[in-house]
Amino acid sequence: MILDLSGVLSEQHTDIEKEVELEIREFSTGGRSFPLKGKTPFLVRVTHEKERRLQITGSGRVTFEIPCDRCLEPVEKEIVLDFVKHIDLGVPD
């Protein structure tokens, strides 16, 4: 996903709000892979805070198939992802 930040960084400070689709099919960690069973589009928002500082927020839900802790049979587990990130772009050259 590529977002054009010129509007956010211009004097108008136009916010960006975009709905994006998650492109992964599985999550891999520790030599194991867990298939993606469901997902919602992620809502991503980029806003100007001050000077050359941005705030990026996002939210969405994913459902993975994981083994049950007790019986090791596959079960579906929904994970809610919400994030806030502050980016300082520094002083322009």
Secondary structure as UniProt FT lines:
FT   HELIX           6..9
FT   TURN            11..12
FT   STRAND          16..20
FT   STRAND          26..29
FT   TURN            30..31
FT   STRAND          32..39
FT   STRAND          42..50
FT   TURN            51..52
FT   STRAND          53..67
FT   TURN            69..71
FT   STRAND          74..88
//
